[in-house]
Amino acid sequence: MIRSILYLDEQKLYSLSSQVLEGLTEYLLTETSSASEESETQKGPVASGKVLADAMKRSSTSVERRVLHDHALALFEDKLLASGQVVNVVNAPGSSNQVLKSFIRVAAPASFIDAEKLNNLLGMFNRIGEALAYVTNNENIQAAHAALEAAKTGLKDKTKLAQLTKQAKELTDAAHLAKASGLYQDPKFLENLSLLTNFAFSDQLEVQQRVDDLLYSTPLKRDCLREPEGLLIRKYSRKTEKSLVVLGLVTQTAIPTNTKTAGPDFKPANMKEAVTNMVDHIAAMESSLSGKIEREVVIDPIAVYVSL
């Protein structure tokens, strides 16, 4: 199987591989120095050949390390599948009706949930709405301006002129047009919604997949992506047509969890108990805003890829 890898947590992969495959001695990385030796004989400024050789050597090393990581992932995943240590969920009816194990592999179309992008959108929602309204109504706006200028030269009645000016302002006002098109929200509402979203999700990037009645959620580390998230979404879409394969560890199951907190009459015996109670309340608040929903399975990812 050929994998087009979109995400790889190399540290997690090697930590787990060293245990599953009993060491990594067979994955030694080799570097070549032939480029450096050859470049020293080239003509040019002093030491220019060595600088070029060092750059080529670093590039070669980078490629070799990526090949190394990709090969290690293939060996690790094949070993898990062969030993039956991983639940294999595919986009087919009944596939989710399996007893979850520590390792899971989900192959299904996915949605990219980018909280950072959402927060940026909330901050600029009204400005974007006004811009859209202005651009889509530009022809009418220009016609209204022209009609008003023509009226000013021939109309002597100040009352009628004031009415025309008011009408023209409504026709050309971007905020008014945005509100009429449903592209404008109360700024205070957007400010508070953005605050809640930022508190609950911060800058999280998540992949979500639905199979049967289960939702599989996979939070991603941006620095483990092979390409910037914007480029990946441009290539695969925010809601992908192709199935993405997520390989990882099950950290939260679909079993409902209850977060209990002490009542208002609770009196802590000491500072430690007070802090513990405060943490319980924070957990309850986080659960109500961003906690696991019903029938959701949370995955700690090792890799995300497209199977070719």
PEWOVEN-V703809 format. One record per residue. N is the residue number from 1. PHI is phi in radians with two decimals (999 if undefined). D_CENTER is the distance of its C-alpha to the mean C-alpha in Angstrom with 1 decimal. Layout:
n->N phi->PHI d_center->D_CENTER
n->N phi->PHI d_center->D_CENTER
//
This chain:
n->1 phi->999 d_center->26.3
n->2 phi->-1.70 d_center->24.3
n->3 phi->-2.04 d_center->20.6
n->4 phi->-1.69 d_center->18.3
n->5 phi->-1.43 d_center->15.9
n->6 phi->-1.73 d_center->12.2
n->7 phi->-2.60 d_center->11.5
n->8 phi->-2.61 d_center->14.4
n->9 phi->-1.56 d_center->15.2
n->10 phi->-1.12 d_center->18.7
n->11 phi->-1.10 d_center->20.2
n->12 phi->-1.15 d_center->19.4
n->13 phi->-1.03 d_center->20.7
n->14 phi->-1.25 d_center->23.9
n->15 phi->-1.08 d_center->24.5
n->16 phi->-1.33 d_center->24.5
n->17 phi->-1.09 d_center->26.2
n->18 phi->-1.09 d_center->29.0
n->19 phi->-1.58 d_center->29.9
n->20 phi->-1.22 d_center->29.5
n->21 phi->-1.74 d_center->31.2
n->22 phi->1.01 d_center->33.6
n->23 phi->1.85 d_center->32.7
n->24 phi->-2.20 d_center->31.4
n->25 phi->-1.12 d_center->34.8
n->26 phi->-1.44 d_center->34.5
n->27 phi->-1.94 d_center->31.4
n->28 phi->-1.21 d_center->33.2
n->29 phi->-1.65 d_center->31.9
n->30 phi->-1.95 d_center->34.6
n->31 phi->-2.13 d_center->34.9
n->32 phi->-1.86 d_center->37.5
n->33 phi->-1.99 d_center->39.7
n->34 phi->-1.09 d_center->41.5
n->35 phi->-1.08 d_center->39.5
n->36 phi->-1.15 d_center->40.7
n->37 phi->-1.11 d_center->44.2
n->38 phi->-1.22 d_center->44.4
n->39 phi->-1.23 d_center->43.0
n->40 phi->-1.16 d_center->45.6
n->41 phi->-1.58 d_center->48.3
n->42 phi->-1.26 d_center->46.7
n->43 phi->-1.46 d_center->48.5
n->44 phi->2.58 d_center->47.0
n->45 phi->-1.00 d_center->46.6
n->46 phi->-1.02 d_center->47.1
n->47 phi->1.26 d_center->44.1
n->48 phi->-1.13 d_center->42.0
n->49 phi->-1.12 d_center->42.0
n->50 phi->-1.16 d_center->40.7
n->51 phi->-1.07 d_center->37.8
n->52 phi->-1.12 d_center->36.9
n->53 phi->-1.11 d_center->37.4
n->54 phi->-1.07 d_center->35.2
n->55 phi->-1.13 d_center->32.3
n->56 phi->-1.13 d_center->33.0
n->57 phi->-1.13 d_center->33.2
n->58 phi->-1.11 d_center->29.8
n->59 phi->-1.10 d_center->28.3
n->60 phi->-1.09 d_center->30.1
n->61 phi->-1.08 d_center->29.0
n->62 phi->-1.05 d_center->25.3
n->63 phi->-1.12 d_center->25.8
n->64 phi->-1.08 d_center->27.8
n->65 phi->-1.16 d_center->25.3
n->66 phi->-1.15 d_center->22.5
n->67 phi->-1.07 d_center->25.1
n->68 phi->-1.04 d_center->26.0
n->69 phi->-1.11 d_center->22.6
n->70 phi->-1.12 d_center->22.1
n->71 phi->-1.16 d_center->25.7
n->72 phi->-1.09 d_center->25.2
n->73 phi->-1.09 d_center->22.2
n->74 phi->-1.05 d_center->24.5
n->75 phi->-1.12 d_center->27.4
n->76 phi->-1.12 d_center->25.4
n->77 phi->-1.15 d_center->24.0
n->78 phi->-1.07 d_center->27.4
n->79 phi->-1.14 d_center->29.1
n->80 phi->-1.10 d_center->27.1
n->81 phi->-1.14 d_center->27.7
n->82 phi->-1.16 d_center->31.3
n->83 phi->-1.55 d_center->31.9
n->84 phi->1.24 d_center->30.4
n->85 phi->-1.57 d_center->28.1
n->86 phi->-2.21 d_center->25.0
n->87 phi->-1.46 d_center->24.5
n->88 phi->-1.81 d_center->23.6
n->89 phi->-1.83 d_center->21.9
n->90 phi->-2.08 d_center->22.0
n->91 phi->-1.39 d_center->21.5
n->92 phi->-2.61 d_center->25.1
n->93 phi->-0.99 d_center->27.1
n->94 phi->1.50 d_center->28.0
n->95 phi->-1.16 d_center->25.6
n->96 phi->-1.44 d_center->24.1
n->97 phi->-1.45 d_center->27.6
n->98 phi->-2.27 d_center->27.7
n->99 phi->-1.30 d_center->28.3
n->100 phi->-1.20 d_center->25.1
n->101 phi->-2.00 d_center->25.7
n->102 phi->-1.12 d_center->23.9
n->103 phi->-1.74 d_center->22.1
n->104 phi->-2.47 d_center->20.3
n->105 phi->-2.31 d_center->19.3
n->106 phi->-1.98 d_center->17.6
n->107 phi->-2.06 d_center->18.0
n->108 phi->-2.88 d_center->16.9
n->109 phi->-0.97 d_center->15.0
n->110 phi->-2.35 d_center->11.4
n->111 phi->-2.09 d_center->9.0
n->112 phi->-1.59 d_center->5.3
n->113 phi->-1.87 d_center->5.0
n->114 phi->-1.91 d_center->3.7
n->115 phi->-1.16 d_center->6.8
n->116 phi->-1.11 d_center->7.8
n->117 phi->-1.14 d_center->8.2
n->118 phi->-1.11 d_center->10.0
n->119 phi->-1.10 d_center->12.1
n->120 phi->-1.10 d_center->13.1
n->121 phi->-1.12 d_center->14.0
n->122 phi->-1.09 d_center->16.1
n->123 phi->-1.20 d_center->17.8
n->124 phi->-1.98 d_center->18.8
n->125 phi->-0.95 d_center->19.3
n->126 phi->-1.18 d_center->23.1
n->127 phi->-1.15 d_center->23.4
n->128 phi->-1.16 d_center->21.4
n->129 phi->-1.07 d_center->23.5
n->130 phi->-1.13 d_center->26.6
n->131 phi->-1.11 d_center->25.8
n->132 phi->-1.09 d_center->25.2
n->133 phi->-1.10 d_center->28.4
n->134 phi->-1.16 d_center->30.4
n->135 phi->-1.16 d_center->29.5
n->136 phi->-1.26 d_center->30.1
n->137 phi->-1.89 d_center->33.4
n->138 phi->-1.02 d_center->34.6
n->139 phi->-1.09 d_center->37.6
n->140 phi->-1.16 d_center->38.8
n->141 phi->-1.12 d_center->38.2
n->142 phi->-1.12 d_center->40.4
n->143 phi->-1.15 d_center->43.0
n->144 phi->-1.15 d_center->43.2
n->145 phi->-1.08 d_center->43.7
n->146 phi->-1.13 d_center->46.4
n->147 phi->-1.12 d_center->48.2
n->148 phi->-1.16 d_center->48.2
n->149 phi->-1.10 d_center->49.7
n->150 phi->-1.16 d_center->52.3
n->151 phi->-1.18 d_center->53.2
n->152 phi->-1.09 d_center->53.7
n->153 phi->-1.37 d_center->56.5
n->154 phi->-1.96 d_center->58.4
n->155 phi->-1.77 d_center->57.8
n->156 phi->-1.73 d_center->60.1
n->157 phi->-1.27 d_center->59.3
n->158 phi->-1.15 d_center->57.0
n->159 phi->-1.14 d_center->55.9
n->160 phi->-1.12 d_center->54.7
n->161 phi->-1.12 d_center->53.2
n->162 phi->-1.15 d_center->51.1
n->163 phi->-1.12 d_center->50.0
n->164 phi->-1.10 d_center->49.0
n->165 phi->-1.10 d_center->47.1
n->166 phi->-1.12 d_center->45.2
n->167 phi->-1.09 d_center->44.4
n->168 phi->-1.11 d_center->43.2
n->169 phi->-1.13 d_center->41.0
n->170 phi->-1.13 d_center->39.3
n->171 phi->-1.26 d_center->38.9
n->172 phi->-1.91 d_center->37.4
n->173 phi->-1.40 d_center->35.4
n->174 phi->-1.09 d_center->31.6
n->175 phi->-1.11 d_center->30.8
n->176 phi->-1.11 d_center->33.5
n->177 phi->-1.13 d_center->32.2
n->178 phi->-1.13 d_center->28.6
n->179 phi->-1.09 d_center->30.0
n->180 phi->-1.13 d_center->32.1
n->181 phi->-1.68 d_center->29.2
n->182 phi->1.31 d_center->27.0
n->183 phi->-1.84 d_center->24.7
n->184 phi->-2.41 d_center->25.6
n->185 phi->-2.15 d_center->25.0
n->186 phi->-1.00 d_center->26.9
n->187 phi->-0.97 d_center->25.5
n->188 phi->-1.16 d_center->26.2
n->189 phi->-1.08 d_center->24.3
n->190 phi->-1.12 d_center->21.2
n->191 phi->-1.09 d_center->21.8
n->192 phi->-1.25 d_center->22.0
n->193 phi->-1.12 d_center->19.1
n->194 phi->-1.11 d_center->16.9
n->195 phi->-1.07 d_center->18.6
n->196 phi->-1.14 d_center->17.9
n->197 phi->-1.12 d_center->14.2
n->198 phi->-1.17 d_center->14.0
n->199 phi->-1.16 d_center->16.3
n->200 phi->-1.36 d_center->14.6
n->201 phi->-2.12 d_center->10.9
n->202 phi->0.91 d_center->11.3
n->203 phi->-1.98 d_center->8.2
n->204 phi->-1.09 d_center->6.2
n->205 phi->-2.11 d_center->2.7
n->206 phi->-2.37 d_center->4.7
n->207 phi->-1.87 d_center->6.8
n->208 phi->-2.09 d_center->9.9
n->209 phi->-2.30 d_center->13.3
n->210 phi->-1.96 d_center->16.6
n->211 phi->-2.33 d_center->19.9
n->212 phi->0.99 d_center->23.1
n->213 phi->-1.83 d_center->22.6
n->214 phi->-1.86 d_center->20.0
n->215 phi->-1.89 d_center->16.3
n->216 phi->-1.80 d_center->14.5
n->217 phi->-1.93 d_center->11.4
n->218 phi->-2.28 d_center->9.7
n->219 phi->-1.25 d_center->7.9
n->220 phi->-1.95 d_center->6.9
n->221 phi->-1.61 d_center->8.6
n->222 phi->-1.06 d_center->7.6
n->223 phi->-1.32 d_center->11.4
n->224 phi->-1.71 d_center->11.7
n->225 phi->-1.28 d_center->10.0
n->226 phi->-1.32 d_center->13.1
n->227 phi->-2.42 d_center->12.0
n->228 phi->-0.99 d_center->9.9
n->229 phi->-1.04 d_center->6.6
n->230 phi->-1.08 d_center->8.8
n->231 phi->-1.24 d_center->11.4
n->232 phi->-1.08 d_center->9.8
n->233 phi->-1.16 d_center->9.0
n->234 phi->-1.11 d_center->12.5
n->235 phi->-1.33 d_center->14.0
n->236 phi->-1.84 d_center->12.8
n->237 phi->1.42 d_center->11.9
n->238 phi->-1.15 d_center->9.3
n->239 phi->-2.03 d_center->11.7
n->240 phi->-1.24 d_center->13.1
n->241 phi->-1.44 d_center->16.9
n->242 phi->-1.37 d_center->17.1
n->243 phi->-1.37 d_center->16.6
n->244 phi->-1.72 d_center->14.1
n->245 phi->-1.80 d_center->15.7
n->246 phi->-1.93 d_center->14.2
n->247 phi->-1.97 d_center->16.8
n->248 phi->-2.96 d_center->16.8
n->249 phi->-1.94 d_center->18.7
n->250 phi->-1.32 d_center->19.2
n->251 phi->-1.90 d_center->18.9
n->252 phi->-2.44 d_center->19.4
n->253 phi->-1.68 d_center->21.4
n->254 phi->-1.37 d_center->22.1
n->255 phi->-1.23 d_center->25.2
n->256 phi->-1.04 d_center->25.3
n->257 phi->-2.14 d_center->25.5
n->258 phi->-1.94 d_center->27.5
n->259 phi->-1.81 d_center->27.1
n->260 phi->-1.74 d_center->30.6
n->261 phi->-2.22 d_center->31.7
n->262 phi->-1.22 d_center->35.2
n->263 phi->-1.33 d_center->37.1
n->264 phi->-1.14 d_center->38.3
n->265 phi->-1.55 d_center->41.6
n->266 phi->-1.13 d_center->40.0
n->267 phi->-2.15 d_center->41.8
n->268 phi->-1.16 d_center->40.4
n->269 phi->-1.32 d_center->43.0
n->270 phi->-2.70 d_center->41.6
n->271 phi->-1.13 d_center->38.7
n->272 phi->-1.06 d_center->36.8
n->273 phi->-1.18 d_center->36.9
n->274 phi->-1.14 d_center->35.9
n->275 phi->-1.12 d_center->32.7
n->276 phi->-1.06 d_center->32.0
n->277 phi->-1.13 d_center->32.4
n->278 phi->-1.12 d_center->30.2
n->279 phi->-1.09 d_center->27.4
n->280 phi->-1.05 d_center->28.0
n->281 phi->-1.19 d_center->27.7
n->282 phi->-1.10 d_center->24.3
n->283 phi->-1.07 d_center->23.1
n->284 phi->-1.14 d_center->24.5
n->285 phi->-1.14 d_center->22.8
n->286 phi->-1.09 d_center->19.4
n->287 phi->-1.11 d_center->20.2
n->288 phi->-1.25 d_center->21.2
n->289 phi->-1.68 d_center->18.1
n->290 phi->-2.38 d_center->15.2
n->291 phi->-1.26 d_center->17.2
n->292 phi->-1.04 d_center->17.3
n->293 phi->-1.59 d_center->18.6
n->294 phi->-1.10 d_center->21.5
n->295 phi->1.14 d_center->21.3
n->296 phi->-1.95 d_center->17.9
n->297 phi->-2.04 d_center->17.5
n->298 phi->-1.78 d_center->15.0
n->299 phi->-2.08 d_center->14.5
n->300 phi->-1.59 d_center->14.3
n->301 phi->-1.40 d_center->13.2
n->302 phi->-1.74 d_center->15.6
n->303 phi->-2.65 d_center->14.5
n->304 phi->-2.29 d_center->12.6
n->305 phi->-2.65 d_center->14.8
n->306 phi->-1.85 d_center->16.7
n->307 phi->-1.47 d_center->20.3
n->308 phi->-1.83 d_center->22.9
//
